[in-house]
Structure formats: structure tokens, C-alpha cells
């Protein structure tokens, strides 16, 4: 009996550690690579859309590179909610937010450090022998304004809490069935808020309200599509975890999470 309990606690801790690590890593990387804005149309080999929206504002599908990783964060958060409840999601979300803040602090410190002459000298030309300032490039790539950092963190925390709550309430209604419904619905609702909160805090009023709304809509459309595409991956993750835990341990964890 004791060995069984030890096995249960070990698997429970391992699962939380793995899922939490995936959330932290992907959220942190999404924030770091988020300085790059990419064209979805050009990436897929299409010309810019030039969609006419509010106030004659022409909009293309230009997205932050971070959106590539955020779906993984929310899928893993939903799985954490399934097996560890809202408290489990809040804990890993808080840890993630603190570590993101720590990462930006260390990056700011690295930017502040004076570059060595040898580093500047041996990294002063690119592969085509064109001269450039490597220190300036470093600063431009890694630096983000304080408003963007604050906006990202606030939006992340709000979205995570909202996602966890919606998932939890739907779990009470649907029971153990239809995980795709509660996971997708909770993600779509939370990302609707996230898509606009981060833009309003980070860019308004530098951007017009029409621009904020327009870009927010494009970001949300992308996240909506990705949330649907991620459904098979969600079931794959869920299946792997159930095999790892076993039926008895899986049901016990769900019960302890407060879903039943």
C-alpha cells in the first residue's frame, strides 16, 4: 500500500514538473522571440492581404513570432487544470510571470554592459562582408519597451486565470467527456481578452484605437484557427498522460483536482 502511494505521488510530481516546465519554457521563449513581427501571407507564399478595416486602415496578417508558441502554453495549462485544478494553474502561471520578469531584468542588464572592443571588431561584418554594429543589433533584438513587457505580463496573467476558471466551470458541466469543448472554449474566451489587453497597454494611444482593434482582430482570428487545429494535439497529450498515470491514478488526480 505504501509503495503504491509513493508511486502515485512520484507520478503526480513528475507530471506537474513536466507540464509546468513546458508552460514556463514556451511562455518565456514566446516573450523573447515576440520582438519579431512576421508576415503570415509571405511565410505561406501569398501576397499581403491588404484588408480594409476601420478608418481606411489596410491590414495584413502581420503577427508577433510569439503567437507560434502560445497555443502550446494554453494546451498544457488546460491539462494542468484537468489534473491539478485551478490552484495548479495559478501556481505555474505565477512562477512563469516571475521568471519572465526575471528574464527581462537580466536581458536589460546584459544590454547595459559595455561591449568589448574585440567582440565589436570580430563581429562587425555579416556573411556578405557588409559592416554593421553588433552591439546595436543585440540591443534591437532583445530590448522591449517597459509598456510591452507590462502589457504582456498583465495579459498573460489575466488570460491564464480566465482560461483556468472557464475550463473548470465547463469541466463541472461536461464531466470527463468532451475535453476538446472545454479546452477550446476556455482558450478562445481567454485569448479574446488577451489579444486586446496586451495591445491596449503596450501601444495605445501611440496607435489609434482603430489600429488596436484591427490588429487585435487579426491576432484573435489566428489564435481561433490555431485553437481548432490544436485539438488533435490536445487529445494526443491527454492519451499519453493517461497511459503514464494509469486509469486509477488518473481518476484519483481528477478527483483531487476538485472536478468531481
C-alpha positions in Angstrom: 0.0 0.0 0.0 2.9 2.3 0.9 4.7 1.6 -2.4 1.5 2.3 -4.3 1.1 5.7 -2.6 4.8 6.5 -3.2 4.3 5.6 -6.9 1.2 7.8 -7.1 2.9 10.8 -5.5 6.0 10.4 -7.7 4.0 10.3 -10.9 1.9 13.3 -9.8 5.0 15.4 -9.0 6.7 14.3 -12.3 3.6 15.2 -14.3 3.3 18.7 -12.8 7.0 19.3 -13.2 7.0 18.3 -16.9 3.8 20.3 -17.7 4.9 23.3 -15.7 8.3 23.2 -17.4 6.7 23.2 -20.9 4.5 26.2 -19.9 7.4 28.2 -18.5 9.7 27.4 -21.4 7.2 28.2 -24.1 5.9 31.3 -22.4 9.4 32.6 -21.9 10.5 31.9 -25.4 7.3 33.5 -26.8 8.1 36.7 -25.0 11.7 36.7 -26.2 11.0 36.0 -29.8 8.0 38.2 -29.7 10.1 41.2 -30.9 10.0 39.8 -34.4 6.9 40.5 -36.5 6.3 38.1 -39.3 4.1 38.1 -42.4 1.8 35.1 -42.3 1.0 35.6 -46.0 4.6 35.8 -47.2 5.5 32.8 -45.0 2.9 30.7 -46.7 3.9 32.1 -50.2 1.0 34.5 -50.7 0.9 38.3 -51.3 -0.1 40.6 -48.4 -3.9 40.6 -47.9 -4.3 44.4 -47.6 -7.7 44.1 -45.8 -9.5 47.4 -45.5 -10.9 47.8 -42.0 -11.7 50.7 -39.7 -10.8 54.3 -40.8 -9.4 53.1 -44.1 -6.8 51.1 -42.3 -5.2 48.5 -44.5 -4.3 45.4 -42.6 -2.1 42.4 -43.4 -1.6 39.2 -41.4 1.4 40.5 -39.6 1.9 38.7 -36.3 4.4 38.5 -33.5 6.5 35.4 -33.6 5.4 34.6 -30.1 1.9 33.5 -31.2 3.5 30.3 -32.6 4.2 29.1 -29.1 1.3 30.5 -27.0 -1.1 27.7 -28.1 1.2 25.1 -26.5 1.1 27.1 -23.3 -2.7 27.1 -23.1 -3.0 23.4 -24.1 -0.6 22.4 -21.3 -2.4 24.8 -18.9 -5.7 23.1 -19.7 -4.1 19.7 -19.0 -2.8 21.1 -15.7 -6.3 22.2 -14.9 -7.6 18.8 -15.6 -5.3 17.0 -13.2 -4.4 19.7 -10.7 -7.3 22.1 -10.7 -7.3 25.9 -10.7 -4.8 26.2 -7.9 -2.3 24.2 -10.0 -2.7 26.6 -13.0 -2.4 29.7 -10.8 0.8 28.4 -9.2 2.5 27.7 -12.5 1.2 30.9 -14.0 2.7 32.9 -11.1 6.0 31.2 -11.4 6.0 31.8 -15.2 5.3 35.5 -14.8 8.0 35.9 -12.2 10.6 34.1 -14.4 9.6 36.2 -17.4 10.1 39.3 -15.4 13.5 37.9 -14.2 14.5 37.2 -17.8 13.7 40.7 -19.0 15.7 42.1 -16.0 18.8 40.0 -16.9 18.4 41.0 -20.6 18.3 44.7 -19.6 21.4 44.2 -17.5 23.2 42.5 -20.4 22.3 45.4 -22.7 23.7 47.8 -20.1 27.1 46.0 -20.1 29.7 47.8 -22.2 30.7 45.8 -25.2 34.4 44.7 -25.6 36.4 46.1 -28.5 37.4 42.6 -29.6 33.7 41.5 -29.7 32.8 44.5 -31.8 35.8 44.0 -34.1 35.3 40.3 -34.8 31.6 40.7 -35.3 31.5 43.8 -37.4 30.6 42.3 -40.8 27.9 39.9 -42.0 28.3 36.9 -44.3 28.2 39.3 -47.3 31.0 41.4 -45.8 28.6 44.3 -45.0 29.6 46.3 -41.9 27.1 46.5 -39.1 27.1 47.3 -35.3 26.7 44.0 -33.5 26.0 45.7 -30.2 23.2 47.8 -31.7 21.8 44.7 -33.3 21.9 42.9 -29.9 20.0 45.8 -28.2 17.4 46.0 -31.0 16.7 42.3 -30.9 16.5 41.8 -27.2 15.2 45.1 -25.9 11.5 45.7 -25.5 9.8 48.8 -24.1 8.5 48.7 -20.5 4.9 49.1 -21.7 5.2 46.0 -23.9 6.7 43.9 -21.0 3.9 45.1 -18.6 1.3 44.6 -21.3 2.5 41.0 -22.0 2.6 40.1 -18.3 -0.8 41.5 -17.4 -2.4 39.9 -20.5 -0.8 36.6 -19.7 -1.9 36.5 -16.1 -5.5 37.6 -16.9 -5.7 35.1 -19.8 -4.4 32.2 -17.6 -6.8 32.9 -14.7 -9.7 33.3 -17.1 -8.8 30.2 -19.1 -8.5 28.2 -15.9 -11.8 29.4 -14.5 -13.8 28.7 -17.7 -12.2 25.3 -18.1 -13.0 24.4 -14.5 -16.7 25.5 -14.8 -17.1 23.6 -18.1 -15.5 20.5 -16.5 -18.2 20.6 -13.9 -20.9 20.7 -16.6 -19.4 18.2 -19.1 -17.7 15.8 -16.7 -14.8 13.8 -18.1 -16.2 13.9 -21.7 -15.6 16.5 -24.4 -12.2 17.7 -23.3 -12.0 19.4 -26.7 -15.0 21.5 -25.9 -13.9 22.9 -22.6 -10.2 23.3 -23.7 -11.1 25.1 -26.9 -13.8 27.2 -25.4 -11.7 28.3 -22.4 -8.8 29.2 -24.8 -11.0 31.1 -27.2 -12.5 33.2 -24.4 -9.3 33.9 -22.6 -7.4 34.7 -25.9 -10.2 37.2 -26.9 -9.3 39.2 -23.8 -5.5 38.6 -24.2 -5.5 39.8 -27.8 -6.7 43.3 -26.9 -5.3 43.8 -23.4 -1.7 43.5 -24.5 -2.2 45.9 -27.4 -4.1 48.5 -25.4 -1.5 48.5 -22.6 1.6 48.3 -24.9 0.6 50.6 -27.8 -2.4 52.8 -27.1 -2.5 55.8 -27.7 0.6 55.6 -29.8 -1.5 53.5 -32.1 -5.0 54.7 -32.9 -7.9 52.9 -31.4 -8.8 51.7 -34.9 -5.4 50.2 -35.3 -5.5 48.4 -32.0 -8.9 46.9 -32.7 -7.9 45.9 -36.3 -4.7 44.2 -35.2 -6.4 42.6 -32.2 -9.0 41.1 -34.5 -6.3 39.6 -36.8 -4.4 38.2 -33.8 -7.6 36.6 -32.5 -8.6 35.1 -35.8 -5.1 33.4 -35.9 -5.5 32.2 -32.4 -9.0 30.9 -33.1 -7.8 28.9 -36.0 -4.8 27.5 -34.1 -7.1 26.5 -31.2 -9.1 24.4 -33.5 -6.0 22.9 -35.2 -4.6 22.0 -31.7 -7.5 19.7 -30.8 -5.8 16.5 -32.1 -2.6 17.5 -30.2 -4.7 18.0 -27.0 -6.1 14.5 -27.3 -2.6 13.1 -28.0 -1.2 14.7 -24.9 -4.1 13.5 -22.9 -3.7 10.0 -24.1 0.0 9.9 -23.3 -0.7 11.2 -19.8 -3.4 8.7 -19.1 -1.1 5.8 -20.2 1.6 7.2 -17.9 -0.7 7.6 -14.9 -2.9 4.6 -15.4 -6.7 4.7 -15.0 -6.7 4.5 -11.2 -4.2 7.3 -10.7 -5.7 9.4 -13.4 -9.2 9.3 -11.8 -7.8 10.0 -8.4 -5.9 13.1 -9.6 -9.0 14.4 -11.3 -11.0 13.9 -8.1 -8.3 15.6 -6.0 -8.3 18.5 -8.5 -11.9 19.2 -7.4 -13.6 18.4 -10.7 -15.8 15.6 -9.4 
